[in-house]
């Protein structure tokens, strides 16, 4: 599946003008998402959006990660400057709602 891209900027209540803060915050959320994937076996994209203070989407309710061998990543187009609005690319594996066994 093609990566899903969203803008991370002042529209998020977690955004800060300090690039170091943004870099550390995004890394912490990425680490948390990967721990969640390993502990329960799935993560929906909307859960990531919630953690980043971004609006939920229809796609975010059905796509995400179940493969624990491929880490969740929040790629940016400019890995060096986190002080400006940036596009985050999420490496979702595809539709997962039908892969989860709730029983």
N, CA, C and O atoms as a GROMACS GRO file, in nm:
protein
  412
    1UNK      N    1   0.085  -0.118   0.000
    1UNK     CA    2   0.000   0.000   0.000
    1UNK      C    3   0.089   0.124   0.000
    1UNK      O    4   0.195   0.126   0.064
    2UNK      N    5   0.046   0.225  -0.071
    2UNK     CA    6   0.117   0.352  -0.076
    2UNK      C    7   0.113   0.419   0.062
    2UNK      O    8   0.010   0.416   0.129
    3UNK      N    9   0.225   0.479   0.105
    3UNK     CA   10   0.223   0.548   0.236
    3UNK      C   11   0.116   0.657   0.240
    3UNK      O   12   0.085   0.720   0.139
    4UNK      N   13   0.060   0.676   0.357
    4UNK     CA   14  -0.040   0.782   0.378
    4UNK      C   15   0.033   0.904   0.431
    4UNK      O   16   0.113   0.895   0.525
    5UNK      N   17   0.006   1.020   0.372
    5UNK     CA   18   0.074   1.144   0.410
    5UNK      C   19  -0.024   1.241   0.474
    5UNK      O   20  -0.138   1.256   0.428
    6UNK      N   21   0.022   1.308   0.580
    6UNK     CA   22  -0.056   1.414   0.645
    6UNK      C   23   0.038   1.527   0.684
    6UNK      O   24   0.158   1.507   0.703
    7UNK      N   25  -0.018   1.646   0.695
    7UNK     CA   26   0.059   1.763   0.736
    7UNK      C   27   0.063   1.770   0.889
    7UNK      O   28  -0.041   1.760   0.955
    8UNK      N   29   0.182   1.786   0.942
    8UNK     CA   30   0.199   1.807   1.087
    8UNK      C   31   0.246   1.950   1.106
    8UNK      O   32   0.357   1.986   1.066
    9UNK      N   33   0.159   2.031   1.167
    9UNK     CA   34   0.188   2.173   1.182
    9UNK      C   35   0.111   2.229   1.300
    9UNK      O   36   0.073   2.155   1.391
   10UNK      N   37   0.089   2.359   1.300
   10UNK     CA   38   0.021   2.428   1.410
   10UNK      C   39  -0.120   2.378   1.436
   10UNK      O   40  -0.177   2.404   1.542
   11UNK      N   41  -0.179   2.305   1.341
   11UNK     CA   42  -0.314   2.253   1.362
   11UNK      C   43  -0.317   2.144   1.470
   11UNK      O   44  -0.423   2.114   1.525
   12UNK      N   45  -0.203   2.086   1.500
   12UNK     CA   46  -0.193   1.989   1.610
   12UNK      C   47  -0.164   2.064   1.739
   12UNK      O   48  -0.078   2.153   1.741
   13UNK      N   49  -0.234   2.029   1.846
   13UNK     CA   50  -0.208   2.096   1.974
   13UNK      C   51  -0.074   2.052   2.033
   13UNK      O   52  -0.031   2.108   2.135
   14UNK      N   53  -0.007   1.954   1.972
   14UNK     CA   54   0.126   1.911   2.017
   14UNK      C   55   0.239   1.984   1.944
   14UNK      O   56   0.355   1.978   1.985
   15UNK      N   57   0.206   2.053   1.836
   15UNK     CA   58   0.307   2.123   1.756
   15UNK      C   59   0.376   2.231   1.839
   15UNK      O   60   0.312   2.295   1.922
   16UNK      N   61   0.503   2.251   1.818
   16UNK     CA   62   0.580   2.353   1.887
   16UNK      C   63   0.675   2.417   1.787
   16UNK      O   64   0.721   2.351   1.694
   17UNK      N   65   0.706   2.544   1.806
   17UNK     CA   66   0.801   2.611   1.716
   17UNK      C   67   0.944   2.562   1.735
   17UNK      O   68   1.030   2.589   1.651
   18UNK      N   69   0.970   2.490   1.842
   18UNK     CA   70   1.102   2.436   1.870
   18UNK      C   71   1.118   2.302   1.798
   18UNK      O   72   1.050   2.205   1.831
   19UNK      N   73   1.207   2.298   1.698
   19UNK     CA   74   1.227   2.177   1.620
   19UNK      C   75   1.272   2.058   1.702
   19UNK      O   76   1.234   1.945   1.673
   20UNK      N   77   1.355   2.082   1.805
   20UNK     CA   78   1.400   1.971   1.890
   20UNK      C   79   1.283   1.909   1.965
   20UNK      O   80   1.277   1.787   1.980
   21UNK      N   81   1.190   1.993   2.011
   21UNK     CA   82   1.071   1.942   2.079
   21UNK      C   83   0.991   1.854   1.984
   21UNK      O   84   0.952   1.743   2.020
   22UNK      N   85   0.966   1.903   1.862
   22UNK     CA   86   0.888   1.826   1.765
   22UNK      C   87   0.957   1.693   1.732
   22UNK      O   88   0.890   1.590   1.725
   23UNK      N   89   1.088   1.696   1.712
   23UNK     CA   90   1.162   1.575   1.680
   23UNK      C   91   1.150   1.473   1.794
   23UNK      O   92   1.122   1.356   1.769
   24UNK      N   93   1.170   1.517   1.917
   24UNK     CA   94   1.162   1.426   2.031
   24UNK      C   95   1.018   1.375   2.052
   24UNK      O   96   0.998   1.258   2.083
   25UNK      N   97   0.920   1.463   2.034
   25UNK     CA   98   0.780   1.423   2.050
   25UNK      C   99   0.742   1.318   1.947
   25UNK      O  100   0.683   1.215   1.980
   26UNK      N  101   0.777   1.342   1.820
   26UNK     CA  102   0.744   1.246   1.716
   26UNK      C  103   0.815   1.112   1.740
   26UNK      O  104   0.755   1.006   1.720
   27UNK      N  105   0.940   1.116   1.781
   27UNK     CA  106   1.014   0.992   1.809
   27UNK      C  107   0.950   0.917   1.925
   27UNK      O  108   0.938   0.795   1.921
   28UNK      N  109   0.908   0.989   2.029
   28UNK     CA  110   0.844   0.925   2.144
   28UNK      C  111   0.712   0.859   2.102
   28UNK      O  112   0.682   0.748   2.146
   29UNK      N  113   0.634   0.927   2.019
   29UNK     CA  114   0.506   0.870   1.974
   29UNK      C  115   0.528   0.749   1.884
   29UNK      O  116   0.453   0.652   1.890
   30UNK      N  117   0.631   0.756   1.801
   30UNK     CA  118   0.664   0.642   1.714
   30UNK      C  119   0.706   0.523   1.799
   30UNK      O  120   0.665   0.410   1.772
   31UNK      N  121   0.789   0.546   1.900
   31UNK     CA  122   0.831   0.438   1.990
   31UNK      C  123   0.711   0.377   2.063
   31UNK      O  124   0.701   0.255   2.074
   32UNK      N  125   0.621   0.463   2.111
   32UNK     CA  126   0.502   0.415   2.181
   32UNK      C  127   0.415   0.330   2.087
   32UNK      O  128   0.365   0.224   2.127
   33UNK      N  129   0.398   0.376   1.963
   33UNK     CA  130   0.317   0.301   1.866
   33UNK      C  131   0.376   0.163   1.841
   33UNK      O  132   0.302   0.065   1.832
   34UNK      N  133   0.507   0.155   1.831
   34UNK     CA  134   0.570   0.026   1.810
   34UNK      C  135   0.557  -0.065   1.931
   34UNK      O  136   0.541  -0.186   1.915
   35UNK      N  137   0.564  -0.009   2.050
   35UNK     CA  138   0.542  -0.090   2.171
   35UNK      C  139   0.398  -0.142   2.175
   35UNK      O  140   0.374  -0.256   2.214
   36UNK      N  141   0.304  -0.057   2.135
   36UNK     CA  142   0.163  -0.098   2.131
   36UNK      C  143   0.145  -0.210   2.028
   36UNK      O  144   0.073  -0.307   2.054
   37UNK      N  145   0.208  -0.198   1.913
   37UNK     CA  146   0.199  -0.302   1.811
   37UNK      C  147   0.251  -0.435   1.865
   37UNK      O  148   0.188  -0.539   1.844
   38UNK      N  149   0.363  -0.432   1.934
   38UNK     CA  150   0.420  -0.556   1.986
   38UNK      C  151   0.341  -0.613   2.102
   38UNK      O  152   0.338  -0.734   2.121
   39UNK      N  153   0.276  -0.528   2.181
   39UNK     CA  154   0.204  -0.579   2.297
   39UNK      C  155   0.066  -0.632   2.262
   39UNK      O  156   0.021  -0.730   2.322
   40UNK      N  157  -0.003  -0.571   2.167
   40UNK     CA  158  -0.139  -0.619   2.137
   40UNK      C  159  -0.158  -0.669   1.995
   40UNK      O  160  -0.263  -0.726   1.964
   41UNK      N  161  -0.059  -0.649   1.907
   41UNK     CA  162  -0.064  -0.710   1.775
   41UNK      C  163  -0.125  -0.626   1.664
   41UNK      O  164  -0.126  -0.670   1.549
   42UNK      N  165  -0.174  -0.508   1.695
   42UNK     CA  166  -0.227  -0.421   1.589
   42UNK      C  167  -0.231  -0.276   1.637
   42UNK      O  168  -0.240  -0.248   1.756
   43UNK      N  169  -0.225  -0.185   1.539
   43UNK     CA  170  -0.242  -0.041   1.566
   43UNK      C  171  -0.313   0.017   1.445
   43UNK      O  172  -0.272  -0.004   1.331
   44UNK      N  173  -0.421   0.091   1.470
   44UNK     CA  174  -0.491   0.162   1.363
   44UNK      C  175  -0.428   0.300   1.343
   44UNK      O  176  -0.378   0.360   1.438
   45UNK      N  177  -0.431   0.347   1.221
   45UNK     CA  178  -0.375   0.479   1.190
   45UNK      C  179  -0.443   0.588   1.272
   45UNK      O  180  -0.376   0.683   1.313
   46UNK      N  181  -0.572   0.578   1.297
   46UNK     CA  182  -0.640   0.680   1.377
   46UNK      C  183  -0.584   0.688   1.519
   46UNK      O  184  -0.589   0.794   1.582
   47UNK      N  185  -0.532   0.579   1.571
   47UNK     CA  186  -0.470   0.583   1.703
   47UNK      C  187  -0.344   0.668   1.700
   47UNK      O  188  -0.313   0.739   1.796
   48UNK      N  189  -0.271   0.661   1.590
   48UNK     CA  190  -0.153   0.745   1.572
   48UNK      C  191  -0.195   0.890   1.558
   48UNK      O  192  -0.135   0.979   1.619
   49UNK      N  193  -0.299   0.915   1.478
   49UNK     CA  194  -0.349   1.051   1.463
   49UNK      C  195  -0.391   1.110   1.597
   49UNK      O  196  -0.363   1.226   1.625
   50UNK      N  197  -0.458   1.031   1.680
   50UNK     CA  198  -0.497   1.076   1.814
   50UNK      C  199  -0.374   1.118   1.895
   50UNK      O  200  -0.373   1.224   1.958
   51UNK      N  201  -0.272   1.034   1.894
   51UNK     CA  202  -0.151   1.062   1.972
   51UNK      C  203  -0.079   1.187   1.923
   51UNK      O  204  -0.014   1.256   2.001
   52UNK      N  205  -0.090   1.217   1.793
   52UNK     CA  206  -0.023   1.333   1.737
   52UNK      C  207  -0.111   1.458   1.737
   52UNK      O  208  -0.067   1.565   1.694
   53UNK      N  209  -0.234   1.446   1.785
   53UNK     CA  210  -0.324   1.560   1.787
   53UNK      C  211  -0.376   1.597   1.650
   53UNK      O  212  -0.406   1.714   1.624
   54UNK      N  213  -0.387   1.498   1.561
   54UNK     CA  214  -0.436   1.519   1.425
   54UNK      C  215  -0.577   1.465   1.413
   54UNK      O  216  -0.616   1.376   1.489
   55UNK      N  217  -0.656   1.518   1.320
   55UNK     CA  218  -0.794   1.469   1.306
   55UNK      C  219  -0.798   1.326   1.253
   55UNK      O  220  -0.716   1.286   1.170
   56UNK      N  221  -0.895   1.251   1.301
   56UNK     CA  222  -0.918   1.115   1.252
   56UNK      C  223  -0.970   1.120   1.109
   56UNK      O  224  -1.026   1.220   1.065
   57UNK      N  225  -0.949   1.010   1.037
   57UNK     CA  226  -0.998   0.999   0.899
   57UNK      C  227  -1.074   0.867   0.883
   57UNK      O  228  -1.062   0.777   0.966
   58UNK      N  229  -1.151   0.858   0.777
   58UNK     CA  230  -1.221   0.734   0.746
   58UNK      C  231  -1.120   0.623   0.720
   58UNK      O  232  -1.135   0.512   0.773
   59UNK      N  233  -1.018   0.651   0.639
   59UNK     CA  234  -0.914   0.552   0.613
   59UNK      C  235  -0.845   0.509   0.740
   59UNK      O  236  -0.812   0.391   0.757
   60UNK      N  237  -0.822   0.602   0.830
   60UNK     CA  238  -0.752   0.572   0.955
   60UNK      C  239  -0.824   0.472   1.042
   60UNK      O  240  -0.764   0.412   1.130
   61UNK      N  241  -0.955   0.454   1.019
   61UNK     CA  242  -1.034   0.359   1.097
   61UNK      C  243  -1.019   0.216   1.048
   61UNK      O  244  -1.059   0.122   1.117
   62UNK      N  245  -0.962   0.198   0.929
   62UNK     CA  246  -0.951   0.062   0.875
   62UNK      C  247  -0.809   0.020   0.839
   62UNK      O  248  -0.782  -0.099   0.824
   63UNK      N  249  -0.717   0.117   0.824
   63UNK     CA  250  -0.580   0.081   0.789
   63UNK      C  251  -0.489   0.093   0.910
   63UNK      O  252  -0.518   0.165   1.005
   64UNK      N  253  -0.377   0.022   0.903
   64UNK     CA  254  -0.280   0.029   1.012
   64UNK      C  255  -0.175  -0.077   0.997
   64UNK      O  256  -0.129  -0.107   0.886
   65UNK      N  257  -0.136  -0.135   1.111
   65UNK     CA  258  -0.024  -0.229   1.117
   65UNK      C  259  -0.063  -0.352   1.198
   65UNK      O  260  -0.128  -0.340   1.301
   66UNK      N  261  -0.022  -0.470   1.151
   66UNK     CA  262  -0.034  -0.594   1.226
   66UNK      C  263   0.097  -0.673   1.221
   66UNK      O  264   0.118  -0.763   1.302
   67UNK      N  265   0.183  -0.640   1.128
   67UNK     CA  266   0.310  -0.713   1.110
   67UNK      C  267   0.415  -0.657   1.206
   67UNK      O  268   0.466  -0.546   1.186
   68UNK      N  269   0.446  -0.732   1.309
   68UNK     CA  270   0.540  -0.686   1.411
   68UNK      C  271   0.684  -0.686   1.363
   68UNK      O  272   0.772  -0.634   1.432
   69UNK      N  273   0.710  -0.745   1.248
   69UNK     CA  274   0.846  -0.747   1.193
   69UNK      C  275   0.881  -0.619   1.116
   69UNK      O  276   0.998  -0.595   1.086
   70UNK      N  277   0.781  -0.538   1.086
   70UNK     CA  278   0.803  -0.412   1.014
   70UNK      C  279   0.765  -0.298   1.108
   70UNK      O  280   0.647  -0.281   1.138
   71UNK      N  281   0.863  -0.220   1.155
   71UNK     CA  282   0.831  -0.114   1.252
   71UNK      C  283   0.747  -0.002   1.191
   71UNK      O  284   0.758   0.030   1.073
   72UNK      N  285   0.662   0.056   1.275
   72UNK     CA  286   0.584   0.173   1.237
   72UNK      C  287   0.681   0.291   1.226
   72UNK      O  288   0.762   0.314   1.315
   73UNK      N  289   0.671   0.365   1.116
   73UNK     CA  290   0.758   0.481   1.098
   73UNK      C  291   0.676   0.604   1.060
   73UNK      O  292   0.575   0.595   0.991
   74UNK      N  293   0.724   0.719   1.108
   74UNK     CA  294   0.668   0.849   1.070
   74UNK      C  295   0.777   0.920   0.991
   74UNK      O  296   0.853   0.998   1.048
   75UNK      N  297   0.786   0.896   0.864
   75UNK     CA  298   0.890   0.959   0.783
   75UNK      C  299   0.852   1.102   0.751
   75UNK      O  300   0.734   1.135   0.736
   76UNK      N  301   0.954   1.188   0.740
   76UNK     CA  302   0.932   1.326   0.696
   76UNK      C  303   1.015   1.348   0.571
   76UNK      O  304   1.110   1.274   0.545
   77UNK      N  305   0.978   1.450   0.495
   77UNK     CA  306   1.054   1.482   0.374
   77UNK      C  307   1.187   1.548   0.409
   77UNK      O  308   1.283   1.539   0.332
   78UNK      N  309   1.193   1.614   0.523
   78UNK     CA  310   1.317   1.680   0.565
   78UNK      C  311   1.349   1.635   0.706
   78UNK      O  312   1.300   1.694   0.803
   79UNK      N  313   1.429   1.532   0.719
   79UNK     CA  314   1.461   1.474   0.850
   79UNK      C  315   1.548   1.564   0.936
   79UNK      O  316   1.572   1.532   1.053
   80UNK      N  317   1.596   1.677   0.883
   80UNK     CA  318   1.688   1.761   0.958
   80UNK      C  319   1.620   1.880   1.025
   80UNK      O  320   1.670   1.929   1.127
   81UNK      N  321   1.509   1.926   0.971
   81UNK     CA  322   1.446   2.047   1.024
   81UNK      C  323   1.304   2.019   1.069
   81UNK      O  324   1.214   2.004   0.986
   82UNK      N  325   1.285   2.011   1.198
   82UNK     CA  326   1.154   1.982   1.256
   82UNK      C  327   1.085   2.109   1.307
   82UNK      O  328   0.982   2.101   1.374
   83UNK      N  329   1.141   2.226   1.275
   83UNK     CA  330   1.083   2.350   1.325
   83UNK      C  331   0.981   2.411   1.230
   83UNK      O  332   0.918   2.512   1.263
   84UNK      N  333   0.963   2.352   1.113
   84UNK     CA  334   0.867   2.400   1.013
   84UNK      C  335   0.760   2.295   0.992
   84UNK      O  336   0.782   2.177   1.020
   85UNK      N  337   0.643   2.336   0.944
   85UNK     CA  338   0.541   2.236   0.912
   85UNK      C  339   0.600   2.128   0.821
   85UNK      O  340   0.682   2.157   0.734
   86UNK      N  341   0.558   2.004   0.844
   86UNK     CA  342   0.616   1.894   0.767
   86UNK      C  343   0.510   1.794   0.729
   86UNK      O  344   0.407   1.780   0.795
   87UNK      N  345   0.537   1.725   0.621
   87UNK     CA  346   0.451   1.615   0.578
   87UNK      C  347   0.505   1.487   0.641
   87UNK      O  348   0.622   1.453   0.623
   88UNK      N  349   0.419   1.418   0.714
   88UNK     CA  350   0.455   1.289   0.772
   88UNK      C  351   0.402   1.179   0.681
   88UNK      O  352   0.287   1.184   0.637
   89UNK      N  353   0.485   1.081   0.653
   89UNK     CA  354   0.445   0.965   0.574
   89UNK      C  355   0.440   0.844   0.665
   89UNK      O  356   0.537   0.812   0.734
   90UNK      N  357   0.326   0.776   0.665
   90UNK     CA  358   0.305   0.660   0.750
   90UNK      C  359   0.308   0.533   0.663
   90UNK      O  360   0.238   0.524   0.562
   91UNK      N  361   0.389   0.438   0.703
   91UNK     CA  362   0.409   0.315   0.626
   91UNK      C  363   0.304   0.208   0.659
   91UNK      O  364   0.339   0.094   0.690
   92UNK      N  365   0.176   0.245   0.652
   92UNK     CA  366   0.071   0.148   0.685
   92UNK      C  367   0.081   0.027   0.593
   92UNK      O  368   0.120   0.039   0.477
   93UNK      N  369   0.046  -0.090   0.647
   93UNK     CA  370   0.053  -0.210   0.564
   93UNK      C  371  -0.074  -0.231   0.483
   93UNK      O  372  -0.074  -0.310   0.388
   94UNK      N  373  -0.182  -0.163   0.518
   94UNK     CA  374  -0.308  -0.176   0.444
   94UNK      C  375  -0.425  -0.192   0.539
   94UNK      O  376  -0.417  -0.158   0.657
   95UNK      N  377  -0.533  -0.244   0.485
   95UNK     CA  378  -0.655  -0.266   0.563
   95UNK      C  379  -0.627  -0.376   0.666
   95UNK      O  380  -0.580  -0.484   0.631
   96UNK      N  381  -0.658  -0.346   0.792
   96UNK     CA  382  -0.631  -0.444   0.899
   96UNK      C  383  -0.753  -0.480   0.982
   96UNK      O  384  -0.747  -0.576   1.059
   97UNK      N  385  -0.864  -0.407   0.968
   97UNK     CA  386  -0.976  -0.433   1.058
   97UNK      C  387  -1.026  -0.576   1.048
   97UNK      O  388  -1.080  -0.630   1.145
   98UNK      N  389  -1.009  -0.638   0.932
   98UNK     CA  390  -1.055  -0.775   0.915
   98UNK      C  391  -0.950  -0.879   0.954
   98UNK      O  392  -0.976  -0.999   0.944
   99UNK      N  393  -0.832  -0.834   0.999
   99UNK     CA  394  -0.725  -0.926   1.039
   99UNK      C  395  -0.716  -0.942   1.190
   99UNK      O  396  -0.635  -1.019   1.240
  100UNK      N  397  -0.801  -0.870   1.263
  100UNK     CA  398  -0.791  -0.870   1.408
  100UNK      C  399  -0.892  -0.966   1.467
  100UNK      O  400  -1.011  -0.962   1.434
  101UNK      N  401  -0.844  -1.054   1.554
  101UNK     CA  402  -0.930  -1.151   1.620
  101UNK      C  403  -0.960  -1.098   1.760
  101UNK      O  404  -0.872  -1.097   1.846
  102UNK      N  405  -1.083  -1.054   1.782
  102UNK     CA  406  -1.122  -0.996   1.911
  102UNK      C  407  -1.169  -1.099   2.011
  102UNK      O  408  -1.196  -1.064   2.126
  103UNK      N  409  -1.180  -1.222   1.972
  103UNK     CA  410  -1.230  -1.326   2.063
  103UNK      C  411  -1.121  -1.386   2.146
  103UNK      O  412  -1.147  -1.474   2.228
   0.00000   0.00000   0.00000
